[in-house]
Each structure stands twice: as C-alpha cells, then as structure tokens.
C-alpha cells in the first residue's frame, strides 16, 4: 500500500526533543515500511543532515507565539505539502488546514485519515473529506461526536503507542525498594498539578513516612514549563525531604533508565482539556511502576482504579490528602503493589508500535475497500 504521512509545519522528522505527533507517526510509518508498505513522510526539513532523504522534506517554520500567525503558517505549509506530494492510496493528515485543502488535490489520493490528537474545537464538521477520524482516546472520541454528531460514522479510537522494547520490565513484576521514590515525567507546568504531588509527599513526611520525589522535565517557559517562579513555589511546599530535579531527557532509553529508579509514577494533571491520552504513565507502567493519576477521562483507556493503578479526585478541595492516601496504600502494602505492577506491565504491552500500526492499517484497508 502507498501511504503519505503529512505532519505539521513546526516539527521535524526524525523528531528530536519536541513533537508528540511527529514521534507518533515516525514510529508508526517506520513500522509500516518494515512490513512492506511504501510510506512517504512529508515534513519540515531539519536544520541538520538526516536519514530522511527518501522522503519529501519541505521548508517549515518556528512557532511565532501568535495563534493567528501560526494558523497562517499551517495554511501555507499544508498547501505546499499537498501540492508536492506524490500520488498514494492513503493520505494521513495532522495539520489544521490539510483536511480541508486536500479537496483541491483529490486526484492525488484515494482515501484520507485525520489523526485527532487534540480535543476538537468544533472544527470536525469541516473535515467531511476525511474517510476516517482516528481519535487517540475515548475521551477525544466522545468530545468529537458530541460536537459533530454527523461525523460519528467516520470516527474511531486508535491509541498512541509506546516503545515496548524500551519501556518494559523483563521480570514482569516490580517490588518496592527499600527507599521508595515517586517519579513524575513531563513538563513542569502548573496545569500538571505538581503542587498537589509535592503537598502529598510532604504530608507523608509529616507523619513519618519517608519517600523520595523525582521530577523529570522542562521547567523553562520557552520549553513548555511554568518557569523558575513555579519551581520556587514547589520548593516552598517541601518539608523534610528534597526534590530530585532532572533535566528533560529526549532519549527514550535514557528516560526509561531514569524512570526505572522509582517505584510509583504519579501524573496529577488538572488539565481537563489538555490531556488527550497520557503516554508518560503508560510508559512507566511498562517499566513496572504502579501509576497514580488524576481523575481525567484520558487515563481511563488503560488505567483501572484499584486494579493496575490508583486514581484520585483532583477536583476535591482535599486533593493533596487524597493523593497522599493513595501513596500510603501502595507504600504500606507490598503484596498489593506487586500485583498492580504485574497488571500494569501486562496492560502496557498491548500498546506496542506494531499493534497500533496494524490498527491503522486495518482502518486503511476498510476505507479503501469501500470504494
């Protein structure tokens, strides 16, 4: 099958450091190639030499900080990508404008799929040229059909994958260490609810329960964090211990090595319309860490409360106390911890790149067979 994958104007392929969508489709497209399909990536040209010479690399842009300007740049890049791409069977789209502009280039492809990686903003009705709208989670799917019920027949859920060769635990279970540690990995931003986590760990120390806290991720505003003032605020909440701060890690294998040092992975996000899937907790589950997450719908596709992780209500005024109680439950019951760890590892194995790639290929064949 001939597949064209168009990413956006701001992220390069191969992806480095940033670009969740680019990372997603680079891994899936590469897997499809390995399975014998002809895949062409159409993406922003990187500044350095790359191994992408057999693809279509175009002049892209840096984000301007202005939504309007970025919107215009997306339009320009989408036109350029669609006009220069070769003919294909399936066209995979990720930019804002390409699902609308592709109608001008209908002779170049047979069917098209749009990857809904963010919560829709009532624009999906304009994407009627798409044969399929692949949502990364049930939460995104529900939002889409609520906003655009006419698109329900075209919508489906295909999750984001993780690298199960890297984020895995060969022992198929993890036990609590003698000096347990809670780990968070992601942007150090206010919407991630890290103040709730710090307060919860502080509560444990106040009652004599010793547990470490490791925070991995970008703190600078230009890198997606909330800046040094927020870091100082988090530090002001600490009593009886020290936070281990780790700079963002872009190598998956090195990130896995760092997360593996911990016992519990906590992702206390309060961003109800910001979190669409939750790759970070799923990766930690693959390593055997038991996850504790906030009560956001995006986590419900792979975390079942009291089975392979714990969930706390982040909207409760006592949310830090509720999170502290979850931490205490795991730290005080090694049998429960090990059982949840084994189930977390087993669940994460179903989100391999190969399996998700096959899910997309199944959709491709279905819509192409409907011609």
N, C-alpha and C positions, 0 to 999 in steps of 0.2 A: 504494500500500500504506500502511496506517496502522501506524505504528511508535511504541511508547512506550519511552523510554530512562530507566530509573531509576538514578541514581548513588547514592553513599553519603551519610551524614548529616554529613560533615565538610568536604566540598569544594563550593565554589560554581560556578555557571555564569553567565556565561562564566568560565573558570578564570583565575586570576592567581597567579603565583608557585609555588604548590604544587598537587598533584593530577594525577598522571600519568593516572589513569583518566578524570578529568573532561576533560582535554585531548584524550585519545584519542577519547572519544565525542562531544565537542563538534564536533571536526573531521569525524568520520565522519557524524554526524547532520546537520550543515550541508550536507555534500556530497549526502547522500540527499535533502534538501529541494531542493537546486538541481537535482536530477534528476527532480523532480516528485512525490516521495513526501511523505505527511503525517507529519511527525515531531514528537512532543511530548516535551520534556525534563521530567522530574520530578526536581528537585534542591533543594539547600539554597538558601534565599533569601540573596542577597548583602547586605552592610551598606549598600552604595551603590546608587543607581539603576542599572538595567541595561536592556539592549535585549531582555530575555527576557520581556516582558510577555505574549507569546502562548503561554507555557508555564506549567507548574504549579510554582511556587516555594513551598517549604514552610519552616517554621521548622526550622533544623538545629542543630548543636551544635559546640562546640570539643572537641578531643581532651582527655581528662582526665588522661592519663598512666597510667591504670589499665586493663589489658586487660579486666577484668570489667565495669567501668563503661562502657567503650566498646562492649562486647558488648551490654549492655542498651540503650544508646542506638541502636545499629544495629537492634535489635528494634523499638523504638518508632518509629523513622523509617520502617522498612520497612512496618510496619502502616499508618502514616499515608499513605505514598506509594501503596500498593496500593489502599487504600480510596477515595482521592480521584481516582485516575487515570481517564481516560475509557476506553471500550472501544477495542480495537485488534486488528490482525491478529497482529503480532509484538511480544512483550514482551522487551526486553533488560534483563538484571539484572546488577548489580555488587556490591550489598551482601551481607553474610554471610547474613542471615536471609531475604531476599526469595525465594530459590529454594525455600524450604520453605513460607513463609507464603502464597505465591501460590496454593497449592491451595485456600485459603479464598475466593479471588476468581476461580475458574476461568471463571466466566461472562463475565469482562471481557476475555479474550484467547483467541486460537485456539492459538497456539504460543508457547513461550518459549525464550530462549537465555541462557546464563550465560557471561560473559566471564571465563575463568580467567586472571587477570593475575598471580597469585602461585602459588608452589608449593603444591599441595594438602596439607592436613594430615589426610588420611583422612576428610574430610567429604563427598567427592563422591558416595558411595553414597547419602547422604541427599537428593541433588538429583535424584531419579528423576523429578520432574515436568518436568525440562528436556528439550526435544526435541533440543537441541544444547549441547555444552560446547566453546566455542571457546577453545583454548589459544593463548597468544601466541608460543609457541616449541615446537620439537620436544622440548626438554628438559622443559618443563612437561607436554607431552603424554605423554611416557614415564613421568614420575612419576605422572601421573593413572592410566594404565592398569595400572601396577604396583600401586598402592594399591587401585584399584577396577576390576578387570578386567571386571566386569559392565557398566561404562559405556563400554567401548571403541567400541561401535557408534554411540554418540552423540558421541564426541569427534572433534575435528578441529583443525588448526593454521591459524590466521589471524594473521599477524604484525602488530605495531604499525606504523603508517605514519610517515613523516616528511613535512614540507612541502618537496616537491621544487622548489617555486618559489623558496624561500628558500635551502635547503641544496643548492645546485647550483653547477656550475662551467661557465661558458659556453664556455671553451676546451677542455673535455673532457679536460684533462690539466693537471697541475701539475708544475713543475720546482723543484728545490731552490734555495732562496735563498742569497745569499752569506753570510748569517748565520743558519744554520738554527736552528729552535726546535722543541722538543717541547711539545705542549699537552695538558692534561688538563682536562676539564669535568665537574663533578658535585659531589656532597657531599664535603667534605674530612673523611672519616671513616676510621678505622683499617681497616675492612673493605674499603676501596677499594685497599689495598696501595700507598699513595703513598710509604711509606718505601722500598719496593723501587725505585720510579721514581727517587726522589731519590738513592739509593745508586748506581743505574746511571748516572745523569748525572754524578755525582761521579767514578765510575770513568773515564768518558771524559775528563774534565778532567785527571785524574791522569796520563793517557798523552798529553796534549797535543791532544786533540780538543775544539774549542770548540763548544758548543751551548747554546742558552738553554733555559730551562724556565718555562713559563707555566701557572699553576694557577688555574682559574676555578671558583668555587663557595663555598658557605656553610661557614664554619668554626665558627660558634657552635653550641653543643649544642642550643639551642632551635630552631635552623633545620635540624637534622639532621647537623651536623658533630660532631667529637670535641673541640671546644673549643681554647682557646689553648695548653694544655699540649701538645697534639698538634702544633700549628703550631710551637711552640718546639722540639719534638723533631725535626721535619722540618728546621728551620733548622740544628739542631746537626749534621746529616749533610752539610751543604753544604760543599764545598771548591772554591775557585777560581772561583766564579760566584755570582750572586744569583738567587733565585726571584722571578719577577714574579707577585705575588698580585693577583687580580682578584675583586672582589665578585661575588656571584651576579647573573646577568643574566637577566631574565624576558622580555624582548622577543626573540622568535626572530630577527628581522632584526639586532638589535644583537649577539646571541650569535653569529650566523653571521659578522658582521663581525670579531668578536674572534678566533674560531677560525681564520678565514682568514689571520690573521697568521702562523700556524705552518706547519710542514712535515710533521711527524709527530704523529699523535694517539695517545696512549698511555692505555689503560684497564686498569691492572694489578690489577683486583679479585680478592680472595681469598674473596669471599662466595659459596660454592658453592650455598647455598640462598637467597641474597638477590637474585641477578641472574637475571631471568627472560627478558630479551630483549637489551637493550643499545642503546637508541635513540641515546645520545651518540656512540658510534663510527660508527654508520650515518650520522648527520647529518654528521660530519666527513668520511666517505667521499664524501658528495655534494659537498662543497666541494673535493675533490681531495686531501685529506691522506691519506697512507698510514697505516692503523691498525696498532698493535701491541697485542695483548690477551693476557690470561692464558688458560690452557687450560681455560676453563669451557665447558660444553656450550651455553649460551645464545648464544654468539657464532657457533656453527658453522652457523647457518642463513644467514649472509651473509658470513662471512669464511673464505676458504680459505687455509690456510697456504702461503706462497711463491707465491701467485697474485695475490690482491688485498689482501694484508696479511701480517703475521707473527704467530706465536703462540709464547709461551714458557711453560715449565712452572713455574707459580707454587708448586708443592708441593716443588720441588727445593731443597735447602739452599743451592744456588748460584744461586738465582733472580735475584738482582740482577746477577750476572755474565752469566747467560743473556740477560737483558733488555738489558744493555749490548752484548752481541754482536749482538743484533737491530738496535739503534740504529746500531752501527758499519757493519753490512751496508748499510743504507739510505743512510747518510751518505757512504759510500765508493763507491757505485755509482749514478751519476746515471741511467744507462740503465734499470737495474732499478727505481729509484724511479719514474721517469716511466711505465714500463709498468704497474707496480702501481697508480699513481694513476689511469690511464685505466680500468683494470679495476674499481677501487673506485667510480669515478663511475658507470660503466655498471651495476654491481650495485645501487647505491643507488636508481637510477631506477625499479627495479621495486617499490619500497615507497611509492609515492605514495598520498596520501589517496584519490584517485579509484579506484585499483586495489584497495586494501584495502576500501573501501566496496562496490565491486562484488562482492568475495569474500563479504562478509557478506550482501549482497542475494541472491547465489546460494544461500547456505545457507537464507535465509529462504524463498525460493521452493521449495526442495527439501522442507523440512519441512512447509510449508503444502500442498504438492501431495500429501503423503502422507496427507491426511485421508480 
